[in-house]
Amino acid sequence: LFSLAPDLAIHAPAADIIGPEAPIAMGLDAFSWMTAAERDGSPGAATAAMAHLNGVIDHELAKRNLGPDKLILIGFSQGSVMALN
């Protein structure tokens, strides 16, 4: 999604655009928020993934001295599920 950064910057030139990387390496430049075994709909995997993402978000907001009202999340595939959650 980083290829969208220049287009997003046109509409929000003061924005910092970051791309949290999912924590599970799945191969050549592929990452996942959950392992294949965890994608069975069990809430435990989603809870662990959200805890990781929330930590990244908290860190990035604190680093920039921003509140959650200044945050916009987007994602693709699992990332969109994480953003919606």
C-alpha positions, 0 to 999 in steps of 0.5 A, spaced: 500 500 500 505 504 500 505 506 493 498 510 495 503 514 499 504 520 494 496 520 492 495 520 500 500 526 501 496 530 496 490 530 500 494 530 507 500 533 506 502 534 513 500 527 515 506 521 517 504 515 513 507 509 516 505 502 514 506 497 520 508 490 518 504 484 520 509 480 525 509 473 522 513 472 516 510 468 510 516 468 505 518 472 500 516 479 502 510 476 505 507 477 512 501 475 515 497 478 522 495 470 523 498 464 521 494 459 516 493 455 522 490 461 526 485 463 521 480 458 523 476 464 526 478 463 533 478 469 537 485 468 540 489 469 534 485 476 532 486 478 539 493 477 539 494 480 532 490 486 535 494 487 541 501 487 537 497 492 532 495 496 538 502 496 541 505 499 534 499 504 534 500 507 541 508 507 539 507 511 533 502 516 536 506 517 542 512 518 538 509 524 534 505 526 540 498 525 537 492 522 540 488 517 536 483 522 533 489 524 529 489 517 526 487 514 520 488 506 518 487 503 511 489 496 509 488 491 504 486 483 505 488 482 513 490 489 514 483 491 512 480 487 517 485 489 522 484 496 520 476 495 521 477 492 528 
